[in-house]
């Protein structure tokens, strides 16, 4: 497990852990949902089944009553639920929950943060997958800006929204912006992983075919 995963697994639900309304089993399941990347897998399907639709639908209200509408733990819970829906192709539920998570995060995080950057990127990816390029671009750009301010201009997680922006501009037929974001992504990966890392090699392969 790398440093970023430790920072975002949300083992840090101290207020909910003290709440009698949120079961320890529920917190354990939440801790197993990573917001670093949206992965469609049997693990995600299993988590969704373990929660159950009724529990997921009721959980945000329970958390809000326990923590209040401006608390970071509410934003984190909503983000994790959105990722579960996203990873299970429940597009309408994912979009609605991402919007609620973003509203909660804007209240909970007055300063730029890693959590907000990850949320903006994941929401952007959902809209990109739905070919809503305008909103996806806005969300990705916000993610880059928030991460630069919140964790620094060379943080490894910046590579993710930059990669997504490169894909977006490729879809829009803009090779100049595609190339620019790939070059920025490569610079960040090289700084964090070294020039010979497989992710750097893969990014260079993407850059080589941009026309």
C-alpha positions, 0 to 999 in steps of 0.5 A, a space after each residue: 500500500 503506498 502513501 497516497 492510499 493510506 491517505 485516502 482509505 478513510 480509516 479516519 472516521 473518528 466521529 462516525 466510529 463513536 456514533 451509535 447509529 453507524 455500525 462497525 460493519 458499515 465503517 469496515 465496508 467503507 474503509 474497503 472502498 478506495 477513491 484513488 481510482 474507479 475500478 470495475 471489479 468483482 470486489 466492487 460488486 461484492 462490496 455493493 452487495 454487502 452494503 445492500 441498496 437500502 443501506 446505501 440509500 439511507 446511509 448519507 442521511 444517517 451520516 449527516 445527522 451524526 456529523 452535520 452537513 458541513 463535516 468532511 466525513 459526510 463528503 467522504 461517505 458520499 464520495 465512496 458511495 458515488 464510486 461504488 455506483 460508478 464502478 457498478 455502472 449505475 450511472 444515474 445514481 453515481 451522478 446524483 451522488 457525486 453532485 451531493 458529494 461535491 456540494 458537501 465537499 465544497 462546504 467541508 473543505 474551505 481550502 484545496 485538498 487531496 480529497 476534493 481533487 480526487 472527487 473532482 477527477 472521479 466525477 469528471 471521469 463519469 461525465 467523460 464516459 457519458 460523453 459530456 465533454 464540457 462538464 468533464 473538462 471543467 471537472 478535470 481542470 478543477 481537479 488539477 487546480 485543486 491538487 496543485 494548490 492542495 498537495 503541490 504542483 509535483 504530487 503524483 496524483 496530479 498525473 491522473 487528471 492530466 492523463 484524463 485531460 489528454 484523453 478528453 482532448 484526444 476525443 475532441 480532436 485537439 492534438 496540441 492540448 493532448 500532447 501538452 497534458 501528456 508531457 506534463 503527466 510524464 514530467 510528474 511521473 518521472 519526478 515521482 517514479 523515475 524515468 525508467 518506470 513502466 508507467 512512464 514508458 506507457 505514457 511515452 508510448 501514448 505521446 508518440 502516437 499523438 498526431 
